[in-house]
Amino acid sequence: MLRKFNIRRLGVLSILLAPSRLRAFARGSELGLVLAAALIGLVAGVVVTGMSLITQEMHQLIFKIEEGERLSSMSALDQMIVFSAPLAGGILLGILVLILARWRKRPMVDPIEANALHGGRLSLNDSIIVAVQNVISNGFGASVGLEAGYTQLASGLASKLGLSLQLRRAELRILVGCGAAGAISAAFNAPLTGSFYAFELIIGSYTITSLAPVVVSALVSTIVARALVGSDFMIDVGSFGTVVTADYVPALLLGILCAGAGILLMKGVSFVEELARKSSVPSSIRPAIGGAVVGALALVSPQVLSGGHGALHLNLDHTATIASLLGILLLKSTASAVSIGSGFRGGLFFASLFMGALLGKIFAYSAPFIFAHATLTPVIYAVVGMSSLAVAVIGGPLTMTFLALEITGDFPITALVLAAVITASLTVRNTFGYSFATWRFHLRGESIRSAHDVGWIRNLTVDRLMRRDVRTASTHMTIADFRHDFPLGSTQRVVVLDDAGKYAGIVLVPEAHSEIVDESARTQEIGSLMKYQSDYLHPQMNAKQAVGIFDKTESEALAVIDNLIERNVVGLLTESHTLRRYSEELDQRRREISGEL
């Protein structure tokens, strides 16, 4: 018995100590992927805790607040510091932009784009840069949250681990989702929220294969964060009353209002970004200008500073007038749009929760005469509003529903939130069509609507699929000579070139040999039988685009040309081969998603 134990123990040690065996264990075993996810959860918990403590220390040093206090909840701050701190942060961030511009040319990839287009490949260097920029932005008081930095760095480390283990594409995407799940779970002390954030927003699907790794990562990161900082990350809504059936109609209306507010917020960020691009102000100067604007807004109310954790609790705990709540809502939304639009790095996750809570309380105070039988408890509608506005901006209806469940522990409120977030999500999808992340992709020219893996479609290009051994003929060749050079059975089709060697069309060999071509026509040039003179493919097209052109032209094969100017023929692609390869790849991805591999 002891010998068997020793053998097993040595077997485990040999796997852990030998890199090649460790890779094989992670790739060939579901347990191996779960263990990798647990390691990512540990790292994510440390990342979230570390970034949070650093920014909190920056707030204490820069704004002279006491330990344990939240920046956005302070009312007595030095006015000069309030104005100058975001300005100084913008200047520092501008210097960093100048340094990065010398060697960094392409845009940085976030976890959603990495999983959608790159099979989970995420640059760790880029992730560290984003995290540093996020810490600078939040630490100096810009109106952005840290969630973007949390998820970027944790997912970047997860991708690095997956690449070192040589994981397959589907497994690497899951591991990136584990990083994001761990980050959000630790940030909100909410493992269910983090798990479904990964399923809905980072991986793009829920499968049995991804369930265990993602949940394990979320649980481990939450435990680590609790062990390191206790309950600092919890959102405490206090007492909130009870939900009645009559609350559902006003909750649905609040969901629609939050959808509209979310769309306005996203367009506001885009407006500021577009305004900055069209101006003659260099990109390195824009954060300083944005910081000055945020500092000026903070002079009116410090609640616009940083992510808004302190301000959220402050407004949940205290009764305020509709006018003051509306004023804070407008100031915070303006500060967030200016911060992100001017170049500060961060996200709108917590900002949308804060603004949603404000909107929910405004709704609860202003609608009791319309909905006489509803409770319209301000705290309940604050929870409904924060979840609804967050789903409008971030996406993920189940993510925000579970967040409401984990911060309240109340199932009736969760059911009310579920109805509101579904309403908000449907409204945004049918009127706007984007979340904040995918809207920014759209502005950049990317057609990504979610984290579903479409990168393999883009990688399955015409260049990869086409035949390069193309048989060609001149347009001046006679039909008789063509029959001689290309007898029946030698090939199905021949690409015809003009005097300059450019693409002219395609001639079908059976048609050139058919009885339709009489003896008198044999001396005519082969150009008279050409087809598809204006129909061709480009090497950069993907298989889906090629199939669409085949359907449109009703052709079985098309020539591939390098560009529209030179029109040099570089290959030939048939519809049957394209459909077969496309179907093979699609079936493989479906098997990977369903966990059959």
Residue pairs with C-beta under 8 A, 6 or more apart in sequence:
14 21
15 21
15 22
15 25
16 22
22 165
23 164
23 165
23 166
25 32
26 32
26 33
26 35
26 36
26 165
26 167
26 171
27 165
27 166
27 167
27 168
27 171
30 209
30 212
33 167
33 171
33 174
33 175
33 212
33 213
34 212
34 213
34 216
36 161
36 162
36 165
36 175
36 178
36 213
37 174
37 175
37 178
37 212
37 213
37 214
37 216
37 217
37 220
38 216
38 217
38 220
39 161
40 154
40 157
40 158
40 161
40 175
40 178
40 179
40 182
40 217
41 178
41 181
41 182
41 185
41 216
41 217
41 218
41 219
41 220
41 221
41 224
42 220
42 221
42 224
43 154
43 157
43 158
43 179
43 182
44 150
44 154
44 157
44 179
44 181
44 182
44 183
44 185
44 186
44 217
44 221
44 224
45 182
45 186
45 220
45 221
45 222
45 223
45 224
45 225
45 228
46 224
46 228
47 131
47 150
47 153
47 154
47 157
47 183
47 186
48 150
48 154
48 182
48 183
48 186
48 187
48 221
48 225
48 233
49 186
49 224
49 225
49 228
49 229
51 131
51 134
51 135
51 146
51 149
51 150
51 153
52 146
52 187
52 229
52 232
52 233
53 229
54 135
54 139
55 135
55 138
55 139
55 146
55 306
58 135
58 139
58 140
59 65
59 71
59 139
59 141
59 306
60 66
60 67
62 81
62 85
62 139
62 140
62 141
63 71
63 74
63 77
63 78
63 81
63 82
63 85
63 141
63 305
64 77
64 78
64 81
65 71
65 74
65 77
69 310
70 309
70 310
70 311
70 313
71 141
71 302
71 305
71 306
71 310
72 302
72 303
72 304
72 305
72 306
72 307
72 308
72 309
72 310
72 311
72 312
72 314
73 303
73 309
73 310
73 311
73 313
73 314
74 302
74 310
75 302
77 302
79 299
82 141
82 295
82 298
82 299
82 302
82 305
83 292
83 295
83 296
83 298
83 299
84 295
85 140
85 141
85 295
86 140
86 141
86 142
86 290
86 291
86 292
86 294
86 295
86 298
86 305
87 288
87 291
87 292
87 295
88 140
88 291
89 136
89 137
89 139
89 140
89 141
89 142
89 287
89 291
89 344
90 140
90 142
90 286
90 287
90 288
90 289
90 290
90 291
90 292
90 342
90 343
90 344
91 287
91 288
91 291
92 136
92 140
93 133
93 136
93 137
93 287
93 343
93 344
93 345
94 283
94 284
94 285
94 286
94 287
94 288
94 343
95 284
96 132
96 133
96 136
97 283
97 284
97 287
97 343
98 284
100 129
101 283
101 284
104 129
107 444
108 123
108 126
108 129
108 130
109 117
109 118
109 122
109 123
109 126
110 130
110 148
110 151
110 152
110 437
111 122
111 151
111 152
111 155
111 176
111 177
111 179
111 180
111 202
111 451
112 201
112 202
112 437
112 438
112 448
112 450
112 451
113 441
113 446
113 448
114 120
114 121
114 122
114 155
114 159
114 176
115 173
115 176
115 177
115 202
115 203
115 204
115 451
115 453
116 204
116 448
116 450
116 451
116 452
116 453
116 454
116 455
117 446
117 448
117 454
117 455
117 458
118 455
119 169
119 172
119 173
119 453
119 455
119 456
120 159
120 162
120 169
120 172
120 173
120 174
120 175
120 176
121 159
121 163
121 172
122 155
122 156
122 158
122 159
122 160
122 176
123 156
124 156
124 157
124 159
124 160
126 156
127 152
127 153
127 155
127 156
127 157
128 153
128 156
130 148
130 149
130 152
130 153
130 345
131 149
131 150
131 152
131 153
133 149
133 344
133 345
134 144
134 146
134 148
134 149
134 152
134 345
134 346
135 146
135 149
136 345
137 144
137 339
137 344
137 345
137 346
138 144
138 145
138 146
138 149
138 306
138 307
138 346
140 291
141 294
141 295
141 298
141 305
141 306
142 290
142 291
142 294
142 306
142 339
142 344
142 346
143 294
143 297
143 304
143 305
143 306
143 307
143 308
143 332
143 335
143 336
143 338
143 339
143 351
144 306
144 307
144 336
144 339
144 340
144 344
144 345
144 346
144 347
144 348
144 351
145 307
145 308
145 346
145 347
145 348
145 349
145 350
145 351
146 187
146 307
146 346
146 350
147 183
147 184
147 187
147 347
147 349
147 350
148 345
148 346
148 347
148 349
149 345
149 346
150 183
150 184
150 186
150 187
151 179
151 180
151 183
151 184
151 202
153 183
154 179
154 180
154 182
154 183
155 176
155 177
155 179
155 180
155 183
155 202
156 179
157 179
158 175
158 176
158 178
158 179
159 172
159 175
159 176
159 179
161 175
162 171
162 172
162 175
162 176
163 172
167 175
168 592
168 597
169 453
169 456
169 592
170 209
170 453
170 589
170 592
170 593
170 597
173 203
173 453
174 203
174 209
174 210
174 213
174 214
175 213
176 202
176 203
177 198
177 199
177 202
177 203
177 210
177 214
178 198
178 213
178 214
178 216
178 217
179 217
180 194
180 197
180 198
180 201
180 202
181 194
181 195
181 197
181 198
181 202
181 214
181 215
181 217
181 218
181 221
182 194
182 217
182 218
182 220
182 221
183 194
183 221
184 190
184 193
184 194
184 197
184 198
184 218
185 191
185 193
185 194
185 195
185 217
185 218
185 219
185 221
185 222
185 225
186 194
186 221
186 222
186 224
186 225
186 233
187 194
187 225
187 233
188 194
188 233
188 234
188 235
188 403
188 406
188 407
189 222
189 225
189 226
189 231
189 233
189 234
189 406
190 222
190 402
190 403
190 406
190 407
191 215
191 218
191 219
191 221
191 222
191 406
192 218
192 402
192 405
192 406
193 399
193 400
193 402
193 403
193 406
194 217
194 218
194 221
194 222
195 214
195 215
195 218
195 402
196 396
196 398
196 399
196 402
197 396
197 399
198 210
198 214
198 218
199 205
199 206
199 210
199 214
199 398
200 395
200 396
200 397
200 398
200 399
201 394
201 395
201 396
201 399
201 435
201 437
201 450
201 451
202 451
203 210
203 214
203 451
204 450
204 451
204 452
204 453
205 452
205 593
207 593
207 594
207 595
208 595
209 594
209 595
225 233
234 407
235 312
235 313
235 353
235 407
236 313
236 316
236 407
237 316
237 379
237 382
237 383
237 407
237 408
238 316
238 317
238 379
239 379
240 377
240 379
240 380
240 383
240 408
240 410
240 413
241 375
241 377
241 379
241 380
242 375
242 412
243 375
243 380
243 410
243 412
243 413
243 415
243 416
244 373
244 374
244 375
246 371
246 373
246 374
246 375
247 374
247 375
247 376
247 380
247 416
248 416
248 419
249 371
249 374
250 363
250 367
250 370
250 371
250 374
250 376
250 381
251 381
251 384
251 416
251 417
251 419
251 420
252 419
252 420
252 423
253 363
254 359
254 360
254 363
254 381
254 384
254 385
254 388
254 420
255 384
255 388
255 419
255 420
255 421
255 422
255 423
255 424
255 427
256 423
256 424
256 427
257 359
257 363
258 356
258 359
258 385
258 388
258 389
258 391
258 392
258 420
258 424
259 388
259 392
259 423
259 424
259 425
259 427
259 428
259 431
260 427
261 333
261 355
261 356
261 359
261 389
261 392
262 352
262 389
262 391
262 392
262 393
262 424
262 428
263 392
263 428
263 431
263 432
264 333
265 333
265 336
265 337
265 348
265 352
265 355
265 393
266 393
266 432
266 434
266 436
266 439
268 333
268 334
268 337
268 341
269 336
269 337
269 340
269 341
269 348
269 436
270 341
270 439
270 440
270 443
271 337
271 341
272 290
272 337
272 338
272 340
272 341
272 342
273 340
273 341
273 443
275 341
276 283
276 286
276 341
276 342
276 343
281 289
283 343
286 342
286 343
287 342
287 343
287 344
289 342
290 338
290 339
290 341
290 342
290 343
290 344
291 342
291 344
293 335
293 338
293 342
294 304
294 305
294 335
294 338
294 339
297 304
297 331
297 334
297 335
297 338
298 304
298 305
298 335
300 327
300 331
301 327
301 328
301 331
303 310
303 311
303 314
303 315
303 328
303 331
303 332
304 328
304 331
304 332
304 334
304 335
305 335
307 346
307 350
307 351
307 354
308 332
308 350
308 351
308 353
308 354
309 350
311 328
311 332
311 354
312 350
312 353
312 354
312 357
312 386
315 325
315 328
315 354
315 357
315 358
315 361
315 382
316 357
316 379
316 382
319 378
320 361
322 362
322 365
322 366
325 358
325 361
325 362
325 365
326 358
326 362
328 358
329 355
329 358
329 359
329 362
332 351
332 354
332 355
332 358
333 355
336 348
336 351
336 355
339 346
340 346
340 348
347 436
348 393
348 394
348 436
349 390
349 393
349 394
352 386
352 389
352 390
352 392
352 393
352 394
353 386
353 387
353 389
353 390
354 386
355 389
356 382
356 385
356 386
356 387
356 388
356 389
356 390
357 382
357 383
357 385
357 386
358 382
358 385
359 385
359 389
360 378
360 381
360 382
360 383
360 384
360 385
360 386
360 388
361 378
361 381
361 382
361 385
363 381
363 385
364 376
364 377
364 378
364 380
364 381
364 382
365 378
367 376
368 374
368 376
380 413
380 416
383 404
383 407
383 408
383 413
383 417
384 404
384 413
384 416
384 417
384 420
386 404
387 400
387 401
387 403
387 404
387 417
387 420
387 421
388 400
388 417
388 420
388 421
388 423
388 424
389 424
390 400
390 403
391 397
391 399
391 400
391 421
391 424
391 425
391 428
392 424
392 425
392 427
392 428
393 435
393 436
394 400
394 435
394 436
394 437
395 425
395 435
395 437
395 438
397 418
397 421
397 422
397 425
400 417
400 421
401 414
401 417
401 418
401 421
404 413
404 414
404 417
405 411
405 413
405 414
405 417
408 414
428 434
428 435
432 439
433 449
434 442
434 449
438 448
438 449
438 450
441 447
441 448
442 448
448 454
453 589
456 585
456 589
457 542
457 543
457 544
457 585
458 542
459 542
460 542
460 543
460 581
460 582
460 585
461 539
461 540
461 541
461 542
461 543
462 537
462 538
462 539
462 540
462 541
462 542
462 543
462 546
462 560
462 571
462 573
463 539
463 540
463 560
463 571
465 543
465 546
465 573
465 577
465 578
465 581
466 537
466 539
466 560
466 570
466 571
466 572
466 573
467 571
467 572
467 573
468 570
468 571
470 495
470 559
470 569
470 571
470 572
471 486
471 491
471 494
471 495
472 494
472 495
472 496
472 497
472 569
473 482
473 485
473 486
473 494
473 495
473 496
473 497
473 507
473 526
474 496
474 497
474 498
474 499
474 526
475 496
475 497
475 498
475 499
475 504
475 525
475 526
475 527
475 530
476 499
476 525
476 527
477 485
477 525
477 526
478 522
478 523
478 524
478 525
478 526
479 512
479 517
479 521
479 522
479 523
479 524
479 525
479 526
479 528
479 529
480 522
480 523
481 526
482 494
482 507
482 512
482 526
483 512
483 513
483 522
486 494
486 509
486 512
487 513
488 509
488 510
488 513
490 509
491 509
492 508
492 509
492 510
492 557
493 506
493 507
493 508
493 509
493 557
493 572
494 506
494 507
494 509
495 503
495 505
495 506
495 559
495 569
495 572
496 503
496 504
496 505
496 506
496 507
496 526
496 527
496 530
497 503
497 504
497 569
498 504
501 568
502 566
502 567
502 568
503 536
503 559
503 561
503 567
503 568
503 569
504 527
504 530
504 533
505 527
505 530
505 531
505 532
505 533
506 530
506 531
506 532
506 557
506 558
506 559
507 526
507 529
507 530
507 531
508 529
508 531
511 517
511 529
512 526
512 529
517 529
521 528
531 555
532 553
532 555
532 558
532 559
535 549
535 553
535 555
535 558
536 558
536 559
536 560
536 561
537 546
537 549
537 558
537 559
537 560
537 561
537 573
538 560
538 561
538 562
538 563
539 560
539 562
539 570
539 571
541 549
543 578
543 581
543 582
543 585
544 582
546 558
546 573
546 578
547 575
547 578
547 579
547 582
549 558
550 556
550 558
550 575
550 578
555 575
556 574
556 575
556 576
557 572
557 573
557 574
557 575
558 572
558 573
559 569
559 571
559 572
560 569
560 570
560 571
560 572
560 573
561 567
561 568
561 569
561 570
562 568
562 570
591 597
